[in-house]
Amino acid sequence: MPVLLNPYLHLHGTAREAMTHYQSLFGGELDVMTFAQMGEQGEHADQVMHAMLRGEHGVTLMAADVPPGMTVAPGDTVTLSLSGDDEPRLRGWFEALAEGGQVHVPLERQVWGDVFGQCADRFCVTWLVNIAAPA
């Protein structure tokens, strides 16, 4: 699997609506995972934890609803996401991006099985890195 770089949108309760709209524009396959599917309960359980649109013509877009307790201001709604299965390369990039910046989520195995981390680089750009679990 090649490494994929794509935008990741952070929305306030409108991720499903937005991604459905983008699917109508770009076509392709839309996968949506809710917080409830990861064991969360409460008022945000039906909101989107992660959505991925594999559109036609090479368009890839990801999105999530911001969980309670997290804030996103206008202008901070897009991060960059690196994903793939080349663990040494992605791990090295994460470490290099985090150098001089700030690690928000350490790069470690997550409940969905992949290795994931989040950091802001020294230029205040937020990066998500997801290393796919072996098949």
Secondary structure per residue as TSV (DSSP state, phi and psi in degrees):
chain	resnum	aa	ss	phi	psi
A	1	M	-	360.0	128.7
A	2	P	-	-72.6	162.2
A	3	V	-	-75.6	137.5
A	4	L	E	-114.8	131.3
A	5	L	E	-114.8	124.0
A	6	N	E	-151.8	160.1
A	7	P	E	-71.3	150.2
A	8	Y	E	-128.5	118.5
A	9	L	E	-92.5	139.3
A	10	H	E	-117.4	113.6
A	11	L	E	-123.5	164.6
A	12	H	S	-105.1	79.9
A	13	G	S	79.2	7.9
A	14	T	-	-120.7	14.6
A	15	A	H	-61.7	-44.6
A	16	R	H	-62.5	-46.0
A	17	E	H	-61.3	-45.8
A	18	A	H	-63.7	-45.9
A	19	M	H	-68.7	-34.4
A	20	T	H	-64.1	-40.8
A	21	H	H	-62.3	-47.5
A	22	Y	H	-63.9	-34.8
A	23	Q	H	-63.7	-38.3
A	24	S	H	-65.6	-27.9
A	25	L	H	-82.9	-48.1
A	26	F	H	-98.2	-8.4
A	27	G	-	69.3	-166.9
A	28	G	S	91.9	-166.3
A	29	E	E	-107.4	131.0
A	30	L	E	-113.3	122.4
A	31	D	E	-109.8	131.1
A	32	V	E	-128.2	129.9
A	33	M	E	-119.6	128.4
A	34	T	E	-93.6	166.0
A	35	F	S	-62.3	-34.7
A	36	A	G	-61.2	-37.2
A	37	Q	G	-65.3	-18.3
A	38	M	G	-101.8	13.6
A	39	G	T	94.2	-0.6
A	40	E	-	-74.8	148.1
A	41	Q	-	-128.9	166.9
A	42	G	S	111.2	-170.6
A	43	E	T	-66.6	-23.4
A	44	H	T	-99.0	6.9
A	45	A	T	-57.9	-34.8
A	46	D	T	-87.3	-1.9
A	47	Q	S	-77.5	167.9
A	48	V	E	-84.6	119.4
A	49	M	E	-80.4	-39.1
A	50	H	E	-158.8	132.8
A	51	A	E	-131.9	144.0
A	52	M	E	-136.4	125.2
A	53	L	E	-105.5	117.1
A	54	R	E	-100.7	85.1
A	55	G	-	-75.9	173.7
A	56	E	G	-76.3	161.2
A	57	H	G	64.3	26.6
A	58	G	G	85.8	6.1
A	59	V	-	-79.3	125.0
A	60	T	E	-129.5	129.9
A	61	L	E	-140.3	136.7
A	62	M	E	-122.0	155.9
A	63	A	E	-157.3	160.6
A	64	A	E	-154.2	153.7
A	65	D	E	-82.6	139.8
A	66	V	-	-70.7	123.5
A	67	P	-	-70.9	159.2
A	68	P	T	-54.6	141.6
A	69	G	T	93.7	-15.5
A	70	M	-	-106.0	144.1
A	71	T	-	-121.7	147.8
A	72	V	-	-136.4	124.7
A	73	A	-	-94.5	155.4
A	74	P	T	-51.7	136.1
A	75	G	T	96.1	-19.5
A	76	D	-	-107.3	19.6
A	77	T	S	-88.9	-1.9
A	78	V	E	-126.3	131.2
A	79	T	E	-121.2	173.4
A	80	L	E	-107.6	136.0
A	81	S	E	-117.7	127.3
A	82	L	E	-108.9	128.3
A	83	S	E	-145.2	155.0
A	84	G	E	162.1	-165.1
A	85	D	S	-120.0	8.0
A	86	D	-	-85.0	81.4
A	87	E	H	-58.0	-47.5
A	88	P	H	-59.7	-42.2
A	89	R	H	-66.6	-48.5
A	90	L	H	-66.6	-38.7
A	91	R	H	-63.6	-43.4
A	92	G	H	-62.3	-42.5
A	93	W	H	-63.6	-41.7
A	94	F	H	-59.7	-47.4
A	95	E	H	-61.2	-41.7
A	96	A	H	-68.4	-39.6
A	97	L	H	-66.4	-37.6
A	98	A	H	-74.7	-22.2
A	99	E	T	-62.4	121.9
A	100	G	T	81.3	-0.3
A	101	G	S	-114.8	-140.2
A	102	Q	E	-143.5	129.5
A	103	V	E	-85.3	122.1
A	104	H	E	-90.9	-40.6
A	105	V	E	-134.6	117.8
A	106	P	E	-59.2	148.5
A	107	L	E	-75.0	101.4
A	108	E	E	-154.6	165.1
A	109	R	E	-61.5	136.7
A	110	Q	-	-112.5	172.3
A	111	V	T	-59.8	-28.5
A	112	W	T	-83.8	-0.8
A	113	G	S	103.0	-19.1
A	114	D	S	-88.2	164.9
A	115	V	E	-91.7	128.5
A	116	F	E	-139.3	146.0
A	117	G	E	-153.1	160.6
A	118	Q	E	-137.6	136.8
A	119	C	E	-148.0	161.3
A	120	A	E	-109.7	130.8
A	121	D	-	-79.1	-179.7
A	122	R	T	-68.6	-8.4
A	123	F	T	-99.9	8.5
A	124	C	S	70.2	22.6
A	125	V	-	-91.0	129.2
A	126	T	E	-89.5	132.3
A	127	W	E	-121.7	137.8
A	128	L	E	-110.1	133.0
A	129	V	E	-125.0	123.6
A	130	N	E	-125.8	120.8
A	131	I	E	-105.0	114.7
A	132	A	-	-62.7	139.1
A	133	A	-	-66.3	146.1
A	134	P	-	-56.7	141.1
A	135	A	-	-68.8	360.0
